[in-house]
Amino acid sequence: MILALVLFLTSAGIWRQSRWFLLWALLLVTPAWLFMAKVYKERELELRFGEAYRDYWSKTPFLLPRRPRQGAPAEPGAPPDQAP
């Protein structure tokens, strides 16, 4: 959601052709959202969900999604990989 917000604000600044809006979005809003998500939200989720959240956090990237590794064991209940 943070990545979508950053991309939306960047595209709005480009569409409006406003350098000031782009600078505001990229230099003030983006670091503030990242700080809030990393410091506040992660701490609150860890307190709320405990070990389950720590397991999820260790397997999930922070901002950019990534492809699953080849040969990695499937999640429980996930369909098996289709080998070419």
CORPE-V203101 format. One line per field, one symbol per residue. phi: phi as a letter, one per 40 degrees, with the letter a starting at -180 (. if undefined). Layout:
phi=???
//
This chain:
phi=.cccccccccccccccfbccccccccbbcdccccccccccccccccccbgccccccccbbccbbcbccccgccccdgccccccc
//
